[in-house]
Amino acid sequence: MALHFDRAEYDARIARVRAALERASLDGLLLFQQESMYYLTGYDTFGFCFFQCLYLGVDGRLALLTRSADLRQAQRTSIIEDIRVWTDAQAATPAGQLRAMLADLRARNIEPLVTLHHFTHPIWFEDRGGFLAADAPERFARYAAFAAQELGDLCDVWCTINEPNVFAVYGYQIGDFPPGRRGDIRATARVLGNLARAHAAAYYAIHAAQPAARVAWAQHYNIFDPARPRNPLDRFVAGLQDRAFNDFFPQAVLEGKASFPFGLLAGDLSAARGTCDYIGLNAYGRDLVAFDPRVPLELFGRRFAAPGAPHGDTGHGHLYGEIYPQGIVRLIQRVGIFGKPIYITENGVADAADRLRP
C-alpha cells in the first residue's frame, strides 16, 4: 500500500530517528504506540497496537512483530517487508492470556468490555469465505459461546461485532480493507446480512451461558451533512450515504429488516430484532457531501471536511473527517429510539504529530 506521505519524507523521518539512536549509542528502537508506527512508516494498525511491535535498528533495519491474526493485514497495508509472527510462551492459550488481562482490570476496579470481532479474521475462516459463507453465523455463535464460558466470570459486558458497517463497506464497496473489493454492492449486502445473523446468534449464545450479561454491537455513526443545504442533489446524496452507511444494523436490530435495496440482498434478518442490551456508539466526525457523478462507488457523493474546520490526518487517500464534537449529541438523540443505555465505545482524532491535541 502506498505511503500517506512521499518517499522522500519517509526517508527523512527514518534518517532522523537513526541519527538520534546513534547519538544516544542505542542499537535500536521498539515502537508500541499506534501513532508512532503510523508517523514513522505509514503503517496503520487499526487499533491493534497492543499486539504489535515495530523495530527500527540504528542500521536502518525495520521489522514488525505481530500476531498471526494480523499478518495478512500487515502484509497488504504496509511497506514493511520483514514481518514476523510472535510465538506464545509454553502452554499459553489465548483464553488464558485474556483471563489474566481481565483479572488485572478487575483488580484495578475497571469494568471490562470484551469485543469478539474487530475486523481481523483467522486465515482459516477467511479461506472458507469469511462472512460471505452461509455457515459463518453458526461458527461465530460457537466462538461466542466458548468465549462466554471461558471468560464469563470476569466479564459482564460484551460487544459481539465492532463497526459491522465499516467492515462491510470498506472491505467490499470502497476497497480499503481486506479483501479489497470495490463496488460489490451485492457482496456488501450479503456480508452485512450475515454479520447481523452472526450478531443475533452470538447474542443468544452469550445469554444462554450468562443470562445477566449485557450484550450489543458497536455502531460507527458518521454524520453526513449536505454541503449546500438548499441544493436538492446534495441533500439527496447525503441522505443516501447516511442511510447506506449508518442505518442497516440499527434497523435490523430495531425492526428485524433492512431498507431497499439491502433488504432484497441481505436475506432474513428477523432473528436480529431486539438483540441489544445497550447501544455501543463509535463517534468521530462529520463529512460534508456534494453531488458528484464521478464517484459512483460512493453513491455519487463527494465527501470533504468543512472549509477551515479542524480535521484528522489523511489516511487511505482521504481525510478522516472533520472534528465535530457536537455530533455526539446529535447521535445520542438519534439512537434514543432504542430506549437502551448508551455507551460511547469509541471517540478520538487521528493526529499522529499532535498538531491538534493540547
N, C-alpha and C positions, 0 to 999 in steps of 0.2 A: 504494500500500500504506500502511496506517495506521502512524503512528509507534509505537515501543515505549515512548514516554512521551507525556504530554499536550501539547497545543499551547502552553499557557502556559509549560511548561518549555522547549519548543523555542525560543519567542520569547525567553525569558530567557537561554538559552545563546548564541544569536546576538547578543543585545544586549551581553552581557559581552565577547564577542570583539571586536565592533565598537568598544566603548569602549576596550579595550586597544590596538587598532590606532590609534585616534585619539590616545591619549596618547603613543604611540610615533611619531606622524607617519608612519605607513605607509599606503599606498594599499590594500593587501590582503594576504591570507594564502593560501599554497599548502599544501595538505594532501596528503601521500602515504601516511601511515600508516593502515591499515585501521581501527584502533581510534579514531583521531581522527575519521574520517568518520562512523563509527558513533555516536560520542558526540555529535557536533555536529548531525547531521541524521537519524540513524537508518538511513542507507544502509549495508547490509552488502554489501561487495564479494565475499564468499565467497572471500577469499584473493587476488583478482586486483588487489590494491592496487598492485603494481609496474607495472601498465599503466594506472593511472587517477590523475587528479589533480583534487582539488576546490579551487575558488577561492571565497573569500569576500571581497568588497570592503568597504572601510570604509563605503561607501554602502548595504550590505546585499545587493548583487548576488551571486547564487550561481550557479556554473556548474560542470559536471562535464566533464572531458576524458577520453574513454575510447576503447577500441578498437571497431571495428565488430562484433567478435565478442561484445562485452559490451553493445552498445547496447540490445538488447531487454530484457535483464535489468535494466539501469538504469532503463529507462522503466517497467517493470512493478513494480519493487520499491523505488522511491524516490519522494520528494515533489519531487525536483529537476526543474524544468521546462526549464532551459537545459542541454541535454546535447549535447555536441559530440564528433565523431569526429576523433581526431588523424590527420594525414597523414604518411606516411613521407617521409624525406628522398629526394632524387632518386636513382633507380636502386636504392633499398634494397629488399631482399626479406626476408620472414620467415626463410627459411633462412639467409641471410647474417647477419642480426642474431643468430640463435640460435648460429651458429658462433662469432661474436665473443664471446658470453656464455660458451660452453663453453670456448673457448680461454683466456679470462680466468680461469675457475675452475681449469683445469688448471695455469695458470701459478702459481697460489697453492696448488698441491698439494691441491686439493679435488676429490674424485671426483664428477662429476655423475651424477644420475639424471634421465632425461627422461621426463616423463609425456605421453602422447599425447592423452588425453581427461580433462578435469576439468570436467565439467558443461556448458560452453557449446558451442554449435554455430554454424557458419556459417549465415546465413539461408537460403542455397540448399539446404543439407542438411535443415534443419528443414521448409522448404516442400515437400520431397519425402517428408515423413513421419518424418524423424529415424530413430530406431531401431525404429520400427514398420514401416518399409519393408523389403520382402523382400530388397532388394539392399544394405541397409546394411552387412552384414558384408563383402561383397566390396569396397565402396567404402572401408571403413575399412582393409582389408588393403592396398589400393593406397596409401593415405595412409601407413600404417606402413612399407611397403617404400620409399617415397620418402624418408621421414624417416631410415631406416637407411642408405640410400645417401648421403644428403647429410651426415649427422652421425656416421656410424658410426666414423669415425677418431678422434672426440673423445669418444665416449660408449660405454661397455660395459654399462651397466645401464639397463634400460627398464621403465617401468610402462605397460602398454597402456591401462588404464582405472582411474581413481581412483574408489573407492567406487560401484561399479555399483548396489549395493543402495540407497544414499542417492538416487542419481539417479532410479531407477525408482520407489521408494516415495514419495518426496516430490514427484515430478512427476506421478504417475498414481494414487496412492492417497490421500495426505494433501492434496496440492494446494498445498504451499508453494513448490515450484519450478515454473518453466515446464515444460510447458504448462498447469499448474494444474488438472489433472483431479482429481476426488475420487471415491473409491470404485470406481474402474475396475480391478477385480482382473484382468480378462481382459487389458487393455492392460498392466498392470504385469507380468504373467507373460510376455506376448509381448516386451516390451521387455527383460526380464531374459534371455530366451532368445536374442534377437538380440545382446545385449551379450556373452553367453557365446560365441556363434559368432564374433562380431567379434574378441573377445579371442583365441580359438584361431587364427583366420585371421591375425591380426597377429603372434602368437607365431611361427608358421611362416614368415611373410614376413620377419620380422626375422632369424630364424636362417638363412634362405636367403641373405640379404645379409651376415650377420655371424655365422658359426657359433659363435663363442666368447662371444656375448652372453649376459647374464643377463636373462631376461625373466619378468615376472609381472604381476599386477594388485595394487592396494592395496585391502584389505578393511577397511571400517569395522565394527568389532565393538562393539556396545553390550551392556552387561550388564543383563539383565532378571531381577531377583530378586522373588519373591513378597512382597508387603507383609506378609502374615501367613503365615509358612511352614507352619503347620498347617492352613490353610484350603485345601481341595481346589480351589475355584474360582480362588483367587489363583494357586495353583501351576499350574493348567491354562492360564490366560490368559498368565501369564508365560512358560511353555514355548512356547505358541503364538506369541507375539510374537518370542521368541528364534529359533524355527525359521524363521518367515516372513521376519524381517529379516536374520538372520545366516547362515543355512545354505545358501541357494540356490547362490551362486557357489562356495563351498568344496566343496560336494557335486558340483557339475558338473565341477570340475577334478579332484577326487579319484576320482569314480566314473563320470563321464560321464552323469549323470542327476540328476533332481530329485525331491523328495518330493511326495506328493499335497498340494494339488491342482495345484501348479505344474507337476508332471511331465506332466499332461494338457494344459496350455495352452501350455507353453513350446516344444514341438517337440523335435526330435532334438538332444541335447546331447553325443553321443558324441565329437565332434571335440574337445571341451574337455578330455577326460580327459588328465591328465598334463602340461598346458600351463603349468607354472610351474617356475622355477629357484630361486626364493626365495619367502618369504612376506612381503608388504608389509602391516604391521599398523598400522592407524589406531585409536588407543585414547584415549578421552576420559573417560568417566564411567559412571555406573550409574543406572538407574531402578528404583524400586520399583513394582510393578504390582499393582493391586487390581481384582478383577472389577467391572465397571460396565456394565450393559446400555444406558446412554445414549451410549456411544461405539462404535458398530458399525464406523466407519471405522478404528478402531484395534484391531479384533478383540476388542472388549468388555473391553479392559484399560486402566484409567486409570493413567497414569504420573506419578510425582512423586518428588522428592528426599526422602531420609530426613530426618525432622524434626530440625532442629538441625545438619544436616550442611552444610558449605560447598558452594555451588553456583555455577555460572556465571550470567552475565547472562540476562535474559529476552529471547527473540527469537522472532519468528513466533508470538507468543501463548503460548509455554510456556518453561519453564526449559530451559537447555541440558543440565542434568543435574547430579547430584551429582559433586563432585570425588572421585575414587576411585582413588588411585594403585595400591592393591593389585590393582586389576582387571587391570593389565598382566601380573602374574604369572599370574592365572587364565587370561588369554587366550593367553599363551605356552604354557601347558600344554595348552590346547585345540587349538592349531594344531600341536603337536608330532607329531600323527599323520601330517603330510605328510613328515616327515623331511627338511626343507629348512632352509637358513639363514633366520633371521628378522630382518627389518629393521623397526624402529619408524619408519614413514614419516610419521606424524603423531601429535602429542600436545600438549596445551595446555589453556588455560582461557579462556573468554570473560569478559573483565574490563576493560571499557572505562575504568573510573575508578580502576584499580589498588587496589581495595579488598581484594584477596586476595594480590596479589604483594607481596613484601617491598620 
